[in-house]
Amino acid sequence: MTAFTRPSAPGLSRRALLRGGLAGAGLLTLAACRSAADTAASAAGAPSGPRRGGVLSVATGVDFTPSLLFAQSANTLVQRLVFNTLTRYDDQLRPQPELATSWQVAADGLSVTLKLREDVTFHSGRRFTADDVVFAVRNLQDPSRAAQLRSTAAAVTDFHKNGDFELTLVLAHPVSNLFDLFEFMIVPDSASVADALAGNRLIGTGPFTLTDRKPGSSLTLARNEKYWNPGRPYLDGVEIRVVPQAESLLSSLRTGQTHLSYAVRGKDVATLRNDPRFRIRQYDTGSGAYYIGVNLTAEHVGDKRVRQAIAWAVDRERFVQQALGGYGTVSSVPWPKSSPAYSEAGAAHYRHDPEKAKALLREAGAESLTLPFAHSNDPGSTAVAQILQYDLQQVGIEVVLQPTDSPTMQKQLIAQSMPALWTLSHGFAQLHPATLAVSAYPFNEAKNSSRFSSPAYTDVVQRAWNRSDSESPEARALYQQITDVLLDEEFVIDLAIAGLVEVAGAGVQGVTLNKFSYLNLDDAYLTA
């Protein structure tokens, strides 16, 4: 295995770690994400080391949308297969080297100096340099990219190069989530971005090269023989198969046509729990908080009492069991337990109380409503919408379900053109808390999908974001204020936290996801 560098001082704080940087250029390994099943398989007689060769087949329910390549939206399995990022978090949100080998954050938080790998080439053969980092940042600053971390990228106001492999980013103000940007920001080939957005070519520095794309059907990737990480990847290639029908996707896993998926419905995962052919593990990373979104410009729902009534009407316990197969945690807030913004009181703020919901509707003069309710048209999302439809009917709110394909929903989310209600899942809460409120489409204080705006919300979000620390008592107090606004205004009605569930054949080893659900197959291999 290639050596990698990790912090050596056991008591080193995250803030000190960011200021001091990390030496070394080895590929990080997310050790905490390795499943116990991997160890068990080895003990049971599986090969003790990685095996080279083979093509991994990955089933997904949603097609890759090239126009959203830089948005971190919808299907994100492709990004890390073709591209690299500057850094990657470990399980404690400590950045580790990838294209950047070390970094130094200035004491005032107004700049960061990056040292870059000198042995990296793009798939086209062109050498990776500091100019490519400059392009990557400016690319996300472009409003047309619809990047959810555009505000963080926009905080970079200048670039100072010291040769081809050292670069200082100058910031307009301290940024508490700077390394969220570095984990999110894929580094593309500047000459082929237009082709990438059209879905014709994807040129990066990553472990695989795109060899074929059949829209609505599949993507085929082959090993990058000149990858900078020696001996990686082990796999000859990857096939991402688009299987929108839940039953067909489950069947493809059972028959061995596909080896791996993150798109299996919760109730279907439950049927595989005791099957020795599969390894199942749940990530607390990635897009995993289920919610009801509300367009405040629509009739009736502009009154926050109606939105609060919806929050009281939903039986979250039943939702977790029936919609998620038990793979989730009831929550009224977006934060997972690992977040410094999490509190038990916030998570339990709304419970199932139909009478309270009805009382709020009477108070708002909205005892009998009919509202449009959009949802993705895949079976899993339809089942979620039907469960929520039933709960709302019990308090006098009739919803008209509007099944919509996923790319269209994502574009409507970005364009603020959603109907009165919709249901989706969101990510970003698993990172630094300010990222959710300055980046995620549903929560962005400057422009969100609900068309909600509030000077108080903007003020507290900006104060939480414009600082170099993220875990101090002062920072945590600001996160609590953000939570208080979310619970009162309910323009995003959170229901449950559920990390992505990985279903893999027993022969699949070494697979990980990053905090943005980018699939990392550098160390992946097939045992048979």
Buried (B, 14 or more C-beta within 10 A) or exposed (E): EEEBBBBEEEEEEBBEBBBBBBEEBBBBBBEEBBBEBBEEBBEEEBBEEBBBEBBBBBBBBBBBBBBBBBBBBBBBBBBBBBBBBBBBBBEEBBBBBBBBBBBBBBEEBBBBBBBBBBEBBBBEEBBBBBBBBBBBBBBBBEEEBBBBBBBBBBBBEEBEBEEBBBBBBBBEBBBBBBBBBBBBBBBBBBEBBEBBBEBEBBBBBBBBBBEEBEEEEBBBBBBBEEBBBEEBBBBBBBBBBBBBEBEBBBBBBBEEBBBBBBBBBBBBBBEBEEEEEBBBBBBBBBBBBBBBBBBBEBEBBBBBBBBBBBBBBBBBEBBBBBBBBBBBBBBBBBBBEBBBBBBEEBBEBBBBBBEBBBBBBEBBEBEEBEBBBBBBBBBBBBBBBBBBBBBBEBBBBEBEBBEBEBBEBBBBBBEBEBBBBBBBBBBBBBBBBBBBBBBBBBBBBEEBBBBBEBEEBBEBBBBBBBBBBBBEEEBBEBBBBBBBBBBBBBBBBBBBBBBBBBBBBBBBBBBBBBBBBBBBBBBBBBBE
